[in-house]
């Protein structure tokens, strides 16, 4: 039986979402000291091509579909997978898949600590769960496909310098994916400005349960609130406050879908002093009350398997 793991440590917040080293495996493997790479079929076929919603405590994953497809559930949102799909799964992101039988592709899993510094210099989008759809037959899709395939071959081999080669190939893969995220998210933002947005997102991640004012965040970055808002809009099309609210809303959806916390507990855990205000906050951004959202998403609740 897989160990269950609360989304965050807080009283009464017991999540039924399993936490695995790799899906279906509760203990860490030696291969994960560096990384793990396997075909979608290697694991998917053993589980009827269905990977139920789960999370990884300290693993960063990239999944790529070459042929076939299916559906991914990423933080409670479903989207269609097809050739050219890349799914970015940071640690503790809740994700699951239903693949078409015979789907061809790869999953690369890396301990977060092995790549944290590298990711911090790349796209801020790599720290968020994402589904990136590359155009099949296009050059970016061909480049990413070649990098996944090459990394998989090297992983299966035992040649001299294998560890060094895997690190280099992983770096190239992350750069390629981050460039596509940059193209999608922020085609006109410069490196220095992008760094500010990355740092701001990092601050949000550490403090969204007790958020500061946007003025405080901007002050810590050494820029004005006007500058921070302008950079956030150029990078994401969202204001700084909207990005903060997006993160709070994401955690609220997680709690409503994947835990048994009542609405008041969800509100207090997210720093709201008044559950009624939380309900208004949630409804204004989703178009429905928290209770309605939970009822509509009951089908996402995972069932643990032996």
C-alpha positions in Angstrom: 0.0 0.0 0.0 1.3 3.4 -0.9 1.9 5.9 1.9 -0.6 8.7 2.1 0.7 12.2 2.5 -1.1 15.4 3.5 -0.8 18.2 0.9 0.6 20.4 3.6 1.2 19.7 7.3 -1.8 21.1 9.2 -4.2 19.8 11.8 -7.1 17.8 10.3 -5.8 17.9 6.7 -5.6 14.3 5.7 -5.2 13.8 2.0 -6.2 10.6 0.3 -3.7 11.4 -2.5 -0.8 8.8 -2.5 2.8 10.1 -2.5 5.2 7.8 -4.3 8.9 7.7 -5.1 7.7 6.5 -8.5 4.1 5.6 -9.2 3.2 2.4 -7.4 6.4 2.3 -5.5 6.6 3.6 -1.9 10.4 3.3 -1.4 13.0 5.3 -3.2 15.1 3.5 -5.7 18.9 3.7 -6.1 18.4 5.1 -9.6 16.8 8.1 -8.2 20.0 9.4 -6.7 20.6 10.9 -10.2 17.4 10.5 -12.2 15.0 7.9 -13.5 13.9 7.5 -17.1 11.4 5.1 -18.5 8.9 4.7 -21.3 5.3 5.6 -20.7 4.4 2.0 -21.7 6.8 0.5 -19.1 4.6 1.7 -16.2 1.4 2.5 -17.9 0.8 -1.0 -19.3 1.2 -2.5 -15.8 -1.6 -0.3 -14.5 -4.1 -0.7 -17.4 -2.7 2.6 -18.9 -4.3 4.5 -16.0 -2.1 6.4 -13.6 -4.4 7.6 -10.7 -3.9 11.1 -9.2 -0.8 11.1 -7.0 2.1 13.3 -6.0 5.9 13.1 -5.5 7.4 14.5 -2.3 10.7 15.7 -3.8 10.7 14.7 -7.4 10.5 16.9 -10.5 9.1 15.1 -13.6 8.9 15.7 -17.3 6.6 13.6 -19.4 6.6 13.6 -23.2 4.2 11.9 -25.7 5.7 11.0 -29.1 2.7 9.0 -30.4 -0.7 8.2 -29.0 -2.1 10.3 -26.3 -4.8 10.4 -23.6 -5.8 12.8 -20.8 -3.8 14.3 -18.0 -5.3 15.5 -14.8 -3.1 18.2 -13.4 -4.1 19.9 -10.2 -7.8 18.9 -10.8 -7.8 20.2 -14.4 -8.2 17.8 -17.3 -6.5 18.4 -20.7 -6.0 16.3 -23.8 -2.6 14.8 -24.5 -1.4 14.1 -28.0 1.9 13.8 -30.0 4.2 16.7 -29.0 2.7 17.0 -25.5 5.1 17.8 -22.6 3.8 17.8 -19.0 5.9 19.6 -16.4 5.3 18.3 -12.9 7.1 20.0 -10.0 7.3 18.3 -6.5 4.0 18.0 -4.7 1.9 18.7 -7.8 -1.1 16.4 -8.0 -1.2 14.6 -11.4 -2.6 11.6 -13.1 -3.0 10.2 -16.6 -5.3 8.0 -18.7 -3.3 6.9 -21.7 -4.4 5.4 -25.0 -3.2 1.8 -25.2 0.2 1.7 -26.9 1.1 5.3 -26.3 4.8 6.0 -27.0 6.8 8.5 -24.9 9.0 8.9 -21.8 8.9 10.1 -18.2 12.0 11.6 -16.7 12.1 11.9 -12.8 14.8 13.9 -11.1 15.3 14.7 -7.3 14.5 18.3 -6.9 17.8 19.1 -5.2 19.7 17.9 -8.3 18.3 20.6 -10.5 17.0 23.4 -8.3 19.9 25.7 -9.1 19.6 25.0 -12.8 15.8 25.6 -12.9 16.2 28.9 -11.0 18.2 30.3 -13.9 15.6 29.1 -16.5 11.9 29.8 -17.0 9.7 30.5 -13.9 7.1 28.3 -15.5 9.2 25.2 -14.7 8.1 25.6 -11.0 4.4 25.4 -12.0 2.6 22.3 -13.2 2.1 22.8 -16.9 0.9 21.0 -20.0 2.8 22.4 -23.0 1.5 21.3 -26.4 4.2 21.5 -29.1 3.1 21.4 -32.8 3.7 17.8 -34.1 6.2 18.0 -37.0 7.5 21.4 -35.9 11.2 21.9 -35.1 10.7 22.5 -31.3 8.7 19.2 -31.1 11.4 17.4 -33.1 14.2 18.8 -30.9 12.4 17.9 -27.6 11.6 14.4 -28.9 15.2 13.9 -29.9 16.4 15.0 -26.5 14.0 12.7 -24.6 14.9 9.7 -26.9 18.7 10.4 -26.5 18.4 10.7 -22.7 16.5 7.4 -22.6 19.1 5.6 -24.7 21.9 6.9 -22.5 20.0 6.0 -19.3 19.6 2.4 -20.5 23.3 2.2 -21.5 26.4 1.7 -19.3 29.0 3.6 -21.2 31.9 5.5 -19.8 30.9 8.9 -18.4 27.2 7.9 -18.3 26.4 10.1 -15.2 28.1 13.1 -16.8 26.3 12.5 -20.1 22.9 12.2 -18.4 23.4 15.5 -16.5 24.4 17.3 -19.7 21.5 15.8 -21.6 19.1 16.7 -18.8 20.3 20.2 -18.8 19.7 20.5 -22.6 16.2 19.1 -22.2 15.3 21.5 -19.4 16.7 24.4 -21.5 14.7 23.3 -24.5 11.4 23.1 -22.5 12.1 26.3 -20.7 12.6 28.1 -24.1 9.2 26.9 -25.2 7.7 28.1 -22.0 9.4 31.5 -22.5 8.0 31.6 -26.0 4.5 30.9 -24.7 4.6 33.0 -21.5 6.9 35.9 -22.0 8.3 36.5 -25.5 9.2 40.1 -24.9 10.6 40.1 -21.3 14.3 40.4 -20.7 16.5 38.2 -18.5 16.8 40.7 -15.6 13.0 41.3 -15.6 12.3 37.6 -15.8 14.5 37.1 -12.7 12.3 39.5 -10.8 9.2 37.6 -11.8 10.8 34.3 -10.8 11.8 35.7 -7.4 8.3 37.1 -6.9 6.8 33.7 -7.7 9.2 32.1 -5.2 8.2 34.5 -2.5 4.5 33.7 -3.2 5.2 30.0 -2.9 6.8 30.5 0.5 4.2 32.8 1.9 0.8 32.4 0.2 -0.7 31.1 3.4 0.2 34.4 5.1 0.6 36.7 2.1 2.2 40.1 2.3 1.1 43.2 0.5 2.2 43.7 -3.1 4.1 46.7 -1.8 6.1 44.5 0.6 6.9 42.0 -2.2 8.1 44.8 -4.5 10.2 46.3 -1.7 11.9 43.0 -1.1 12.7 42.8 -4.8 14.0 46.4 -4.8 11.5 47.7 -7.4 8.3 49.7 -7.2 4.8 48.1 -7.2 4.2 49.7 -10.6 7.3 48.0 -12.0 6.3 44.6 -10.4 2.9 44.8 -11.9 4.2 45.7 -15.3 6.7 42.8 -15.3 4.1 40.4 -14.2 1.7 41.5 -16.9 4.4 41.2 -19.6 5.4 37.7 -18.3 2.0 36.2 -17.7 -0.8 38.6 -18.6 -1.7 38.8 -14.9 -1.1 41.5 -12.3 1.1 40.8 -9.3 -2.0 40.6 -7.1 -3.7 38.3 -9.6 -0.7 35.9 -9.5 -0.9 35.9 -5.7 -4.6 35.2 -5.8 -4.0 32.5 -8.5 -1.7 30.6 -6.1 -4.1 30.9 -3.2 -6.9 29.7 -5.4 -4.9 26.7 -6.6 -4.3 25.5 -3.1 -8.0 26.1 -2.3 -8.9 23.8 -5.2 -6.5 21.2 -4.1 -8.0 21.2 -0.6 -11.5 21.0 -1.9 -10.8 18.2 -4.4 -8.3 16.1 -2.6 -9.0 16.5 1.2 -11.9 16.1 3.5 -11.4 19.5 5.2 -14.7 21.4 5.6 -15.0 24.9 4.0 -14.1 26.7 7.2 -10.9 24.6 7.7 -9.9 25.3 4.1 -10.4 29.0 4.7 -8.5 29.2 7.9 -5.6 27.1 6.5 -5.2 29.6 3.7 -5.1 32.6 6.0 -8.7 33.8 5.7 -10.1 35.0 9.0 -13.7 34.8 7.7 -14.9 31.7 5.9 -17.7 33.8 4.3 -15.1 36.1 2.8 -13.2 33.0 1.5 -16.4 31.7 -0.1 -16.9 35.1 -1.9 -13.2 35.2 -2.9 -13.5 31.7 -4.4 -16.9 32.3 -6.1 -15.7 35.5 -7.7 -12.8 33.7 -9.4 -14.4 30.4 -10.3 -18.1 31.3 -10.8 -19.3 28.8 -8.2 -19.3 28.4 -4.4 -16.6 26.1 -2.8 -19.3 23.6 -1.9 -20.5 23.4 -5.5 -16.9 23.1 -6.8 -16.3 20.2 -4.5 -19.5 18.4 -5.5 -18.7 18.9 -9.2 -15.2 17.5 -8.8 -16.0 14.4 -6.7 -14.9 12.2 -9.7 -11.3 13.4 -9.2 -11.1 11.8 -5.7 -8.5 9.0 -6.0 -9.0 5.5 -4.7 -6.0 3.9 -3.0 -4.9 0.6 -4.4 -3.0 -2.3 -2.8 
